[in-house]
């Protein structure tokens, strides 16, 4: 069984931010990847993408529903205009989805900041806890404003300086 990092081990590494990626699992299956819940209390900015978005919602008291139909490919996200992560992106934008399950209720203290026709909570955030999630894949070219979302998270919300080179 792979080692699951504890909050103490992660804190010792002093990360500037954490990004939880997508993956093929469902949060509803036995043995699905999970985080030590204490990681959410470290104060480190966290961004969940796809599965990571669903994991955050489930572990912090929200609801992840089994979709009646998934979204695979291009979808139209409508931003609520109330979030920091999506600030500066269009109110309606194309995003790339690849999911069957979806967040149906945000955890306490979170705001739903975007939706699609088949994902009522396509993005969410809790500014005070610095935890954010998007159902879509901002890292792919098919999400035209995805790089801006990642830059906003890393530079503006997590305070990471873009001072590295390849």
VEXFIBA-247460 format. One record per residue (C-alpha): residue number from 0; residue in three letters; x, y, z. Coordinates in Angstrom, 3 decimals. Layout:
BEGIN
+-----+-----+----------+----------+----------+
:   n : res :        u :        v :        w :
+-----+-----+----------+----------+----------+
: NUM : ALA :        X :        Y :        Z :
...
+-----+-----+----------+----------+----------+
//
This chain:
BEGIN
+-----+-----+----------+----------+----------+
:   n : res :        u :        v :        w :
+-----+-----+----------+----------+----------+
:   0 : UNK :    0.000 :    0.000 :    0.000 :
:   1 : UNK :    1.415 :    3.419 :   -0.911 :
:   2 : UNK :    2.360 :    5.772 :    1.892 :
:   3 : UNK :   -0.159 :    8.526 :    2.548 :
:   4 : UNK :    1.568 :   11.729 :    3.602 :
:   5 : UNK :    0.495 :   13.135 :    6.941 :
:   6 : UNK :   -0.151 :   16.787 :    7.666 :
:   7 : UNK :    2.975 :   16.876 :    9.841 :
:   8 : UNK :    5.150 :   15.430 :    7.050 :
:   9 : UNK :    3.725 :   17.890 :    4.543 :
:  10 : UNK :    4.130 :   20.860 :    6.889 :
:  11 : UNK :    7.799 :   19.920 :    7.360 :
:  12 : UNK :    8.304 :   20.342 :    3.607 :
:  13 : UNK :    6.945 :   23.931 :    3.829 :
:  14 : UNK :    5.007 :   23.899 :    0.549 :
:  15 : UNK :    3.940 :   27.240 :   -0.898 :
:  16 : UNK :    0.807 :   25.678 :   -2.376 :
:  17 : UNK :   -0.822 :   22.316 :   -3.028 :
:  18 : UNK :   -2.543 :   21.252 :   -6.247 :
:  19 : UNK :   -4.695 :   18.128 :   -6.139 :
:  20 : UNK :   -4.962 :   16.724 :   -9.640 :
:  21 : UNK :   -7.617 :   14.822 :  -11.485 :
:  22 : UNK :   -7.641 :   11.071 :  -11.755 :
:  23 : UNK :   -9.703 :    8.102 :  -12.888 :
:  24 : UNK :  -11.149 :    7.181 :   -9.480 :
:  25 : UNK :  -14.452 :    8.148 :   -7.949 :
:  26 : UNK :  -14.494 :    9.523 :   -4.399 :
:  27 : UNK :  -17.251 :    6.949 :   -3.795 :
:  28 : UNK :  -15.177 :    3.798 :   -4.358 :
:  29 : UNK :  -13.370 :    1.960 :   -1.603 :
:  30 : UNK :   -9.661 :    2.740 :   -1.595 :
:  31 : UNK :  -10.035 :    6.016 :   -3.482 :
:  32 : UNK :   -7.144 :    8.415 :   -2.845 :
:  33 : UNK :   -7.715 :   10.755 :    0.096 :
:  34 : UNK :   -5.844 :   13.349 :    2.130 :
:  35 : UNK :   -5.049 :   13.449 :    5.797 :
:  36 : UNK :   -7.907 :   15.831 :    6.785 :
:  37 : UNK :   -5.481 :   17.890 :    8.916 :
:  38 : UNK :   -3.798 :   19.063 :    5.687 :
:  39 : UNK :   -6.767 :   21.352 :    5.076 :
:  40 : UNK :   -5.968 :   23.150 :    8.332 :
:  41 : UNK :   -2.294 :   23.901 :    7.558 :
:  42 : UNK :   -3.138 :   27.264 :    5.977 :
:  43 : UNK :   -1.382 :   26.284 :    2.744 :
:  44 : UNK :   -3.368 :   27.353 :   -0.346 :
:  45 : UNK :   -4.974 :   24.326 :   -2.029 :
:  46 : UNK :   -6.376 :   23.993 :   -5.547 :
:  47 : UNK :   -8.367 :   20.895 :   -6.447 :
:  48 : UNK :   -8.745 :   19.994 :  -10.126 :
:  49 : UNK :  -11.456 :   17.517 :  -11.204 :
:  50 : UNK :  -11.048 :   14.621 :   -8.731 :
:  51 : UNK :   -9.212 :   17.004 :   -6.390 :
:  52 : UNK :  -12.213 :   19.379 :   -6.492 :
:  53 : UNK :  -14.548 :   16.499 :   -5.607 :
:  54 : UNK :  -12.226 :   15.236 :   -2.860 :
:  55 : UNK :  -12.109 :   18.652 :   -1.197 :
:  56 : UNK :  -15.893 :   18.897 :   -1.260 :
:  57 : UNK :  -16.411 :   15.412 :    0.135 :
:  58 : UNK :  -13.759 :   15.602 :    2.851 :
:  59 : UNK :  -14.905 :   19.017 :    4.079 :
:  60 : UNK :  -18.598 :   18.158 :    4.354 :
:  61 : UNK :  -20.009 :   18.916 :    0.919 :
:  62 : UNK :  -21.773 :   16.441 :   -1.329 :
:  63 : UNK :  -20.465 :   14.698 :   -4.423 :
:  64 : UNK :  -23.263 :   13.138 :   -6.442 :
:  65 : UNK :  -23.128 :   10.335 :   -8.899 :
:  66 : UNK :  -23.974 :   12.140 :  -12.110 :
:  67 : UNK :  -26.938 :   11.082 :  -14.165 :
:  68 : UNK :  -24.655 :   11.838 :  -17.073 :
:  69 : UNK :  -21.067 :   12.916 :  -17.141 :
:  70 : UNK :  -19.352 :   15.667 :  -19.050 :
:  71 : UNK :  -16.610 :   14.614 :  -21.420 :
:  72 : UNK :  -15.106 :   17.249 :  -23.652 :
:  73 : UNK :  -15.969 :   20.893 :  -24.144 :
:  74 : UNK :  -18.527 :   22.474 :  -21.811 :
:  75 : UNK :  -19.674 :   26.039 :  -21.223 :
:  76 : UNK :  -18.963 :   27.298 :  -17.700 :
:  77 : UNK :  -20.888 :   30.246 :  -16.325 :
:  78 : UNK :  -18.990 :   32.154 :  -13.631 :
:  79 : UNK :  -20.976 :   33.655 :  -10.777 :
:  80 : UNK :  -18.644 :   36.664 :  -10.552 :
:  81 : UNK :  -18.151 :   36.186 :   -6.805 :
:  82 : UNK :  -14.829 :   34.423 :   -6.724 :
:  83 : UNK :  -11.160 :   35.320 :   -6.573 :
:  84 : UNK :   -9.875 :   32.283 :   -8.490 :
:  85 : UNK :  -11.863 :   33.089 :  -11.631 :
:  86 : UNK :  -11.413 :   36.869 :  -11.419 :
:  87 : UNK :  -10.506 :   38.336 :  -14.789 :
:  88 : UNK :  -11.871 :   35.389 :  -16.770 :
:  89 : UNK :  -14.987 :   35.723 :  -18.944 :
:  90 : UNK :  -18.422 :   35.282 :  -17.359 :
:  91 : UNK :  -18.993 :   32.456 :  -19.854 :
:  92 : UNK :  -16.088 :   30.357 :  -21.026 :
:  93 : UNK :  -15.287 :   27.070 :  -22.683 :
:  94 : UNK :  -13.758 :   24.504 :  -20.345 :
:  95 : UNK :  -12.622 :   20.904 :  -20.802 :
:  96 : UNK :  -14.451 :   18.377 :  -18.632 :
:  97 : UNK :  -13.822 :   14.714 :  -17.971 :
:  98 : UNK :  -16.002 :   13.495 :  -15.127 :
:  99 : UNK :  -19.039 :   11.466 :  -14.147 :
: 100 : UNK :  -19.377 :   12.458 :  -10.480 :
: 101 : UNK :  -19.867 :   16.115 :   -9.608 :
: 102 : UNK :  -20.051 :   18.346 :   -6.546 :
: 103 : UNK :  -23.720 :   18.991 :   -5.811 :
: 104 : UNK :  -23.386 :   20.870 :   -2.523 :
: 105 : UNK :  -20.436 :   22.957 :   -1.338 :
: 106 : UNK :  -18.998 :   22.471 :    2.157 :
: 107 : UNK :  -19.928 :   25.012 :    4.843 :
: 108 : UNK :  -18.241 :   28.364 :    4.251 :
: 109 : UNK :  -17.550 :   27.724 :    0.556 :
: 110 : UNK :  -19.016 :   29.667 :   -2.357 :
: 111 : UNK :  -20.006 :   28.072 :   -5.639 :
: 112 : UNK :  -18.322 :   30.299 :   -8.218 :
: 113 : UNK :  -19.146 :   28.599 :  -11.535 :
: 114 : UNK :  -21.517 :   26.052 :  -13.018 :
: 115 : UNK :  -22.115 :   24.171 :  -16.244 :
: 116 : UNK :  -25.356 :   22.601 :  -17.475 :
: 117 : UNK :  -24.333 :   19.257 :  -15.930 :
: 118 : UNK :  -22.254 :   20.410 :  -12.941 :
: 119 : UNK :  -24.021 :   22.815 :  -10.594 :
: 120 : UNK :  -20.782 :   23.395 :   -8.669 :
: 121 : UNK :  -18.134 :   23.540 :  -11.395 :
: 122 : UNK :  -15.950 :   25.804 :   -9.232 :
: 123 : UNK :  -15.899 :   26.680 :   -5.540 :
: 124 : UNK :  -13.737 :   28.466 :   -3.034 :
: 125 : UNK :  -13.280 :   29.375 :    0.602 :
: 126 : UNK :  -11.209 :   32.549 :    0.678 :
: 127 : UNK :  -10.585 :   32.467 :    4.426 :
: 128 : UNK :   -9.163 :   28.944 :    4.281 :
: 129 : UNK :   -7.506 :   29.556 :    0.883 :
: 130 : UNK :   -9.047 :   26.424 :   -0.624 :
: 131 : UNK :  -10.266 :   26.407 :   -4.237 :
: 132 : UNK :  -11.591 :   23.855 :   -6.683 :
: 133 : UNK :  -12.545 :   23.554 :  -10.335 :
: 134 : UNK :  -14.293 :   20.608 :  -11.942 :
: 135 : UNK :  -12.667 :   21.270 :  -15.309 :
: 136 : UNK :   -9.084 :   20.844 :  -16.442 :
: 137 : UNK :   -7.374 :   24.270 :  -16.577 :
: 138 : UNK :   -4.062 :   22.673 :  -17.571 :
: 139 : UNK :   -5.219 :   21.696 :  -21.079 :
: 140 : UNK :   -5.304 :   23.877 :  -24.176 :
: 141 : UNK :   -9.038 :   23.145 :  -24.563 :
: 142 : UNK :   -9.698 :   25.369 :  -21.510 :
: 143 : UNK :   -8.631 :   28.680 :  -23.110 :
: 144 : UNK :   -8.577 :   30.593 :  -19.806 :
: 145 : UNK :   -7.082 :   27.745 :  -17.797 :
: 146 : UNK :   -3.561 :   29.133 :  -17.645 :
: 147 : UNK :   -4.971 :   32.361 :  -16.238 :
: 148 : UNK :   -6.765 :   30.341 :  -13.538 :
: 149 : UNK :   -3.509 :   28.560 :  -12.657 :
: 150 : UNK :   -1.554 :   31.848 :  -12.645 :
: 151 : UNK :   -4.182 :   33.473 :  -10.417 :
: 152 : UNK :   -3.959 :   30.577 :   -7.977 :
: 153 : UNK :   -0.173 :   30.371 :   -7.904 :
: 154 : UNK :    0.781 :   34.040 :   -8.124 :
: 155 : UNK :   -2.118 :   36.007 :   -6.640 :
: 156 : UNK :   -3.722 :   33.623 :   -4.156 :
: 157 : UNK :   -0.717 :   31.525 :   -3.078 :
: 158 : UNK :    1.887 :   34.283 :   -3.438 :
: 159 : UNK :    4.320 :   32.167 :   -5.470 :
: 160 : UNK :    6.801 :   34.246 :   -7.445 :
: 161 : UNK :    7.320 :   33.343 :  -11.112 :
: 162 : UNK :   11.097 :   33.429 :  -10.697 :
: 163 : UNK :   12.150 :   30.035 :  -11.992 :
: 164 : UNK :   13.470 :   28.901 :  -15.362 :
: 165 : UNK :   13.553 :   25.532 :  -17.030 :
+-----+-----+----------+----------+----------+
//
